[in-house]
Amino acid sequence: MRNKYLAHLYAKRSELESKLELHIARYCFGEGEVDDGTEADLKERIREITDEIAALENEHSY
């Protein structure tokens, strides 16, 4: 069960990282000149998922 959940978290983080990269690329090429908070939201969610992954992995190592 834990492994499936960790796999889900890794996949979700990867998906969000891809969205962030795309958002940044669009901004760099002038396609998204309005800062609507998307970048900050994506970074925050990635950070939350990373923290959750770390916590679960630390639990598992004991």
DSSP file (Angstrom, degrees, kcal/mol; ACC not computed):
  #  RESIDUE AA STRUCTURE BP1 BP2  ACC     N-H-->O    O-->H-N    N-H-->O    O-->H-N    TCO  KAPPA ALPHA  PHI   PSI    X-CA   Y-CA   Z-CA
    1    1 A M     >        0   0    0      0, 0.0     4,-2.2     0, 0.0     5,-0.2   0.000 360.0 360.0 360.0 -48.2    0.0    0.0    0.0
    2    2 A R  H  >  +     0   0    0      1,-0.2     4,-2.9     2,-0.2     5,-0.2   0.897 360.0  53.3 -62.4 -40.2    2.7    2.5    1.0
    3    3 A N  H  > S+     0   0    0      1,-0.2     4,-2.5     2,-0.2    -1,-0.2   0.890 108.7  49.3 -63.6 -38.5    4.7    1.7   -2.2
    4    4 A K  H  > S+     0   0    0      2,-0.2     4,-2.3     1,-0.2    -1,-0.2   0.914 112.3  47.9 -65.2 -41.9    1.7    2.4   -4.3
    5    5 A Y  H  X S+     0   0    0     -4,-2.2     4,-2.5     2,-0.2    -2,-0.2   0.912 112.0  49.3 -66.5 -41.9    1.1    5.7   -2.6
    6    6 A L  H  X S+     0   0    0     -4,-2.9     4,-2.8     2,-0.2     5,-0.2   0.918 110.5  50.8 -61.7 -42.8    4.8    6.7   -2.9
    7    7 A A  H  X S+     0   0    0     -4,-2.5     4,-2.4     1,-0.2    -2,-0.2   0.903 109.9  50.8 -60.8 -40.5    4.7    5.8   -6.6
    8    8 A H  H  X S+     0   0    0     -4,-2.3     4,-2.6     2,-0.2    -2,-0.2   0.920 110.8  48.4 -62.2 -44.1    1.6    8.0   -6.9
    9    9 A L  H  X S+     0   0    0     -4,-2.5     4,-2.7     2,-0.2    -2,-0.2   0.913 111.2  49.8 -64.3 -42.7    3.3   10.9   -5.1
   10   10 A Y  H  X S+     0   0    0     -4,-2.8     4,-2.3     2,-0.2    -1,-0.2   0.920 113.0  47.1 -61.2 -43.0    6.4   10.5   -7.3
   11   11 A A  H  X S+     0   0    0     -4,-2.4     4,-2.3    -5,-0.2    -2,-0.2   0.910 112.5  49.0 -65.4 -42.3    4.2   10.5  -10.4
   12   12 A K  H  X S+     0   0    0     -4,-2.6     4,-2.5     2,-0.2    -2,-0.2   0.913 111.3  49.7 -64.4 -42.4    2.2   13.5   -9.3
   13   13 A R  H  X S+     0   0    0     -4,-2.7     4,-2.6     1,-0.2    -2,-0.2   0.917 110.6  50.2 -62.6 -42.5    5.4   15.5   -8.4
   14   14 A S  H  X S+     0   0    0     -4,-2.3     4,-2.1     2,-0.2    -1,-0.2   0.906 110.2  50.5 -61.6 -41.8    6.8   14.7  -11.9
   15   15 A E  H  X S+     0   0    0     -4,-2.3     4,-2.2     1,-0.2    -2,-0.2   0.920 111.9  46.9 -61.8 -44.7    3.6   15.8  -13.5
   16   16 A L  H  X S+     0   0    0     -4,-2.5     4,-2.4     1,-0.2    -2,-0.2   0.878 109.8  53.4 -66.8 -37.7    3.7   19.1  -11.6
   17   17 A E  H  X S+     0   0    0     -4,-2.6     4,-2.5     2,-0.2    -1,-0.2   0.892 108.9  49.9 -63.5 -38.6    7.4   19.6  -12.4
   18   18 A S  H  X S+     0   0    0     -4,-2.1     4,-2.3     2,-0.2    -2,-0.2   0.914 110.5  49.5 -64.9 -42.5    6.6   19.2  -16.1
   19   19 A K  H  X S+     0   0    0     -4,-2.2     4,-2.6     2,-0.2    -2,-0.2   0.896 110.8  50.8 -62.8 -39.5    3.8   21.7  -15.8
   20   20 A L  H  X S+     0   0    0     -4,-2.4     4,-2.7     2,-0.2     5,-0.2   0.927 109.4  49.8 -64.3 -45.1    6.1   24.1  -14.0
   21   21 A E  H  X S+     0   0    0     -4,-2.5     4,-2.5     1,-0.2    -2,-0.2   0.910 112.6  47.7 -59.9 -42.4    8.7   23.8  -16.8
   22   22 A L  H  X S+     0   0    0     -4,-2.3     4,-2.6     2,-0.2    -1,-0.2   0.914 111.3  50.7 -65.0 -42.8    6.1   24.4  -19.4
   23   23 A H  H  X S+     0   0    0     -4,-2.6     4,-2.1     1,-0.2    -2,-0.2   0.923 112.3  46.6 -60.9 -44.7    4.8   27.4  -17.5
   24   24 A I  H  X S+     0   0    0     -4,-2.7     4,-2.6     2,-0.2    -2,-0.2   0.905 111.6  51.5 -65.1 -41.7    8.3   28.9  -17.2
   25   25 A A  H  X S+     0   0    0     -4,-2.5     4,-1.7    -5,-0.2    -2,-0.2   0.915 109.7  49.4 -62.3 -42.9    9.0   28.2  -20.9
   26   26 A R  H  <>S+     0   0    0     -4,-2.6     5,-2.8     1,-0.2     6,-0.7   0.910 111.3  49.6 -62.1 -41.3    5.8   30.0  -21.9
   27   27 A Y  H ><5S+     0   0    0     -4,-2.1     3,-1.5     4,-0.2    -2,-0.2   0.913 108.6  52.9 -63.4 -42.6    6.7   32.9  -19.7
   28   28 A C  H 3<5S+     0   0    0     -4,-2.6    -1,-0.2     1,-0.3    -2,-0.2   0.827 110.3  47.8 -63.2 -32.1   10.3   33.1  -21.2
   29   29 A F  T 3<5S-     0   0    0     -4,-1.7    -1,-0.3    -5,-0.2    -2,-0.2   0.278 119.9-108.0 -95.5  11.6    8.8   33.2  -24.8
   30   30 A G  T < 5S+     0   0    0     -3,-1.5     3,-0.4    -5,-0.1    -3,-0.2   0.625  87.1 117.8  79.6  13.2    6.3   35.9  -23.9
   31   31 A E  S   <S+     0   0    0     -5,-2.8    -4,-0.2     1,-0.2    -5,-0.1   0.514  81.9  33.5 -90.6  -4.0    3.2   33.7  -24.0
   32   32 A G        +     0   0    0     -6,-0.7    -1,-0.2    -5,-0.2    -2,-0.1  -0.395  64.7 154.5-146.9  63.4    2.4   34.2  -20.4
   33   33 A E        +     0   0    0     -3,-0.4     2,-0.6     2,-0.1    -1,-0.1   0.639  52.5  85.8 -73.9 -13.8    3.4   37.7  -19.4
   34   34 A V  S    S-     0   0    0     -3,-0.1     2,-1.2     1,-0.0     3,-0.0  -0.776  74.8-139.7 -91.7 125.2    0.8   38.0  -16.6
   35   35 A D        +     0   0    0     -2,-0.6    -2,-0.1     1,-0.2    -1,-0.0  -0.709  30.8 168.2 -83.6  99.7    2.0   36.6  -13.3
   36   36 A D        -     0   0    0     -2,-1.2    -1,-0.2     0, 0.0    -2,-0.0   0.298  59.1-100.3 -97.6   9.1   -1.2   34.9  -12.1
   37   37 A G  S  > S+     0   0    0      3,-0.0     4,-2.5    -3,-0.0     5,-0.2   0.434  88.5 123.1  89.5  -1.0    0.4   32.9   -9.3
   38   38 A T  H  > S+     0   0    0      1,-0.2     4,-2.7     2,-0.2     5,-0.2   0.922  72.8  49.8 -60.6 -45.6    0.6   29.7  -11.2
   39   39 A E  H  > S+     0   0    0      1,-0.2     4,-2.5     2,-0.2    -1,-0.2   0.931 113.0  46.1 -61.1 -45.9    4.4   29.3  -10.8
   40   40 A A  H  > S+     0   0    0      1,-0.2     4,-2.3     2,-0.2    -1,-0.2   0.901 112.8  50.8 -63.8 -41.0    4.2   29.9   -7.0
   41   41 A D  H  X S+     0   0    0     -4,-2.5     4,-2.4     2,-0.2    -2,-0.2   0.923 111.7  47.0 -63.0 -44.7    1.3   27.5   -6.7
   42   42 A L  H  X S+     0   0    0     -4,-2.7     4,-2.6     1,-0.2    -2,-0.2   0.924 112.5  49.5 -63.9 -44.3    3.1   24.8   -8.6
   43   43 A K  H  X S+     0   0    0     -4,-2.5     4,-2.3    -5,-0.2    -1,-0.2   0.901 111.4  49.6 -62.1 -40.8    6.3   25.3   -6.6
   44   44 A E  H  X S+     0   0    0     -4,-2.3     4,-2.4     2,-0.2    -1,-0.2   0.923 111.8  47.3 -64.6 -44.7    4.4   25.1   -3.3
   45   45 A R  H  X S+     0   0    0     -4,-2.4     4,-2.5     2,-0.2    -2,-0.2   0.902 111.6  50.8 -65.1 -40.6    2.6   21.9   -4.3
   46   46 A I  H  X S+     0   0    0     -4,-2.6     4,-2.6     1,-0.2    -1,-0.2   0.920 110.7  49.9 -61.0 -43.4    5.8   20.3   -5.4
   47   47 A R  H  X S+     0   0    0     -4,-2.3     4,-2.4     2,-0.2    -2,-0.2   0.907 110.3  50.0 -61.7 -42.9    7.4   21.3   -2.1
   48   48 A E  H  X S+     0   0    0     -4,-2.4     4,-2.2     2,-0.2    -2,-0.2   0.922 112.6  46.1 -62.2 -45.0    4.5   19.8   -0.2
   49   49 A I  H  X S+     0   0    0     -4,-2.5     4,-2.7     2,-0.2    -2,-0.2   0.905 111.4  52.2 -66.0 -41.1    4.7   16.5   -2.1
   50   50 A T  H  X S+     0   0    0     -4,-2.6     4,-2.5     1,-0.2    -1,-0.2   0.909 110.1  48.9 -61.1 -42.2    8.5   16.3   -1.7
   51   51 A D  H  X S+     0   0    0     -4,-2.4     4,-2.4     2,-0.2    -1,-0.2   0.900 111.3  49.6 -63.5 -40.8    8.1   16.8    2.1
   52   52 A E  H  X S+     0   0    0     -4,-2.2     4,-2.4     2,-0.2    -2,-0.2   0.907 110.7  49.9 -65.8 -41.3    5.4   14.1    2.2
   53   53 A I  H  X S+     0   0    0     -4,-2.7     4,-2.7     2,-0.2     5,-0.2   0.937 111.3  49.3 -60.6 -46.8    7.7   11.7    0.2
   54   54 A A  H  X S+     0   0    0     -4,-2.5     4,-2.4     1,-0.2    -2,-0.2   0.907 110.7  50.1 -60.9 -42.5   10.6   12.4    2.6
   55   55 A A  H  X S+     0   0    0     -4,-2.4     4,-2.0     2,-0.2    -1,-0.2   0.918 112.6  46.4 -63.4 -43.5    8.4   11.8    5.6
   56   56 A L  H  X S+     0   0    0     -4,-2.4     4,-1.9     1,-0.2    -2,-0.2   0.896 112.9  49.3 -66.8 -39.6    7.1    8.5    4.3
   57   57 A E  H  X S+     0   0    0     -4,-2.7     4,-1.3     1,-0.2    -1,-0.2   0.869 110.1  51.5 -68.3 -35.4   10.6    7.4    3.3
   58   58 A N  H  X S+     0   0    0     -4,-2.4     4,-0.5    -5,-0.2    -2,-0.2   0.888 109.0  50.7 -67.6 -38.5   12.0    8.3    6.7
   59   59 A E  H >< S+     0   0    0     -4,-2.0     3,-0.9     1,-0.2    -2,-0.2   0.905 110.1  51.0 -61.2 -41.4    9.2    6.3    8.4
   60   60 A H  H 3< S+     0   0    0     -4,-1.9    -1,-0.2     1,-0.2    -2,-0.2   0.768 100.8  62.2 -70.1 -26.4   10.1    3.3    6.2
   61   61 A S  H 3<        0   0    0     -4,-1.3    -1,-0.2     1,-0.2    -2,-0.2   0.639 360.0 360.0 -78.5 -12.6   13.8    3.4    7.0
   62   62 A Y    <<        0   0    0     -3,-0.9    -1,-0.2    -4,-0.5    -2,-0.2   0.465 360.0 360.0 -85.4 360.0   13.2    2.8   10.7
